[in-house]
Amino acid sequence: MSTVLMTGFEPFAGDQSNPSGDAVVRLAAAWTGPARLVTAILPVDFTRASALLIELVAANRPDVVIATGLAGGRDAITPERIAVNLRDARIPDNAGHQPVDTPSIPGAPLAYTSSLPVKAIAHDIAAGGIPASVSLSAGSFVCNDVFFTLAHLSANTPGLRAGFIHVPWDAESAPPGAASLPRADITRALEIAMRTTLTHTSDLDIPGGHLA
């Protein structure tokens, strides 16, 4: 049986909730397999988030890791394609850290691509009636930091596939005027992402780039 590790984040920047962490909790309660699902909520902390993720991978030896986080300005589910080796925080994390122009992992490559089938994931989520597209930037805050850590682990761990998916605000808790999707759709999208990853050993050969 395959093992999937899925993570979300705790609230940050004064928010009362984080739709990524909330969706992971809901999915864990509803998941019926066939894979074994392990879930965790990561701290929004440059130091602790990546360290905890490494511990979770070592303890559970997953075949697939899907980390998720909030992209508050987006209106769709966005599997991330590229992780960059950069910490450049516009705001402090929950522990008060605000690194500027420092690497996530000193000496590691400048960037990695996701080892998840990101085009297939976006395609299948959209086919389910939920807005989705492939993203080329996970930012430079803790989400990207976790994504880069995962990608580095994947590149150095045979058989491990790993990546990151950003979700928008859920409609039930979004700030006024913020783009959002229904809470149930975010949860269902993450379930689709897991099932697509488990059934696709390679990605779809379809366009997924951006003009600008």
PEZIPE-V913672 format. One line per field, one symbol per residue. ss: DSSP state (A for helix, B for strand, O for the rest). A space follows every 10 residues. Layout:
ss=???
//
This chain:
ss=OOBBBBBBBO OOOOOOOOAA AAAAAAAAAA OOOOOBBBBB BBOOOAAAAA AAAAAAAAAA OOOBBBBBBB OOOOOOBBBB OBBBOOBOOO OOOOOOOOOO OBOOOOOOOO BBBOOOOAAA AAAAAAAOOO OBOOBOOOOO OAAAAAAAAA AAAAAOOOOO BBBBBBBOBB OOOOOOOOOB BOAAAAAAAA AAAAAAAAAO OOOOOOOOOO OO
//
